[in-house]
Amino acid sequence: MAAPRIIRGVVNADGTIASGVGFTVGPTPAGHFVIAFSSAFPAAPVVIATGGKGATDHTFTNYDSLAATGVDVYVKNSLGALDSTAPLAFVAMAV
C-alpha cells in the first residue's frame, strides 16, 4: 500500500500563507480561499478544513470544486456570510 500524501496549511484571513508548503492560495474575496495544490494528487483528496476565530466566535466552513488539483473553501459566520476576519486551517490527504 502506498504511503499517504498529506498537504496541510494555515492561511491568514487576508489569504497569505501562515504555514505549510505544497499549495498556493489564489486571490479571492476575503473568506473564500482557492487552494491550488502545487502537485496534483492522483485523485481528489479528502479535505478537512476549519475556520479560526475571526470577529465572531462562531465560524463554519464548506467547500466546493474539490479536485485532484485543489479546492475552494469558504469560511462563514453564524449568519452564513463570508467571514473576512477568520483564518483557515486545512489538511488534504490521499493514498
N, C-alpha and C positions, 0 to 999 in steps of 0.2 A: 504494500500500500504506500502510495506517495505521501510525503510529509505535507502537512497543510501549509498553505501560503497565507500569511497574515499581513495586512496593512492596517495600521492604527494611527490615529491622529487626533489632535485637538486644534480647533480652528477658532480664532478670536471672532467676536461679533462683527468686526469690520472685514472679515474674510481673509485675514492674514493667518499664516500657519504658526501656531504657538509651539507645536511639537509634532514629530512624526516625519517620515520620509516615504517616498514611493507614490506620491499623489500631488496634484495641484488643485487649486480652488479657483474657479472662474469668477469673473466679475458679474454680480447679480444684485438685485435689491437686498438690503440687509434682512437677515432672517431666512434667506433662501441660499443654500450652499450647493453649487455644482462641483462635485468632486470627480476629478478625472484621474484614474489610476495610471501611473507612468508606464507600466507594462500591464497589458490586459491579462485577466485571469482566463483559464481555459473555458470557463462558463461563468454565468452570473454568480457572484459570491453571496454568501449570507452577510447581511449588513445589520449591525446593531448600532443605533445612534441615540444619543440623549442630549437634550439641551441643558446648558448650565443655567445658573441663576442670573437672570437679567434684571430689568427694572421691577419685574413682578416675581413673586416666589413660585409661581406655577407656570411651567412650560411643558409642552409636549412636542414630539416630533412625528413626522410622517415622511415617507419617501415616494418618489416617482421615478420612472425611467431607469430602473435597475438593470444594468447590463454588465458584461464582462469588462467593459472599458470605464465604467463609472456609475455614479448615482446622483440624483438630485435629492437633497434633504431639506425639509422645511422645519424651522423651529417657530412654534406659535405660542401665544399667550393663552390664558384661560378663556379669552373671548374668541379665540380662533384666528386672530390677526397675526401676521408675521411679527415676531419679536426681534426688533433691530438691536436690542441690547444684550442678547444672550449668546454665549459661545456654544460651540458644538463639539462633542467628543464622539468618536466612532471607531468601530472595528469592522473590517471586511475580511472574510476568511473563506477559502475554498480548498478542496483537495484535488 
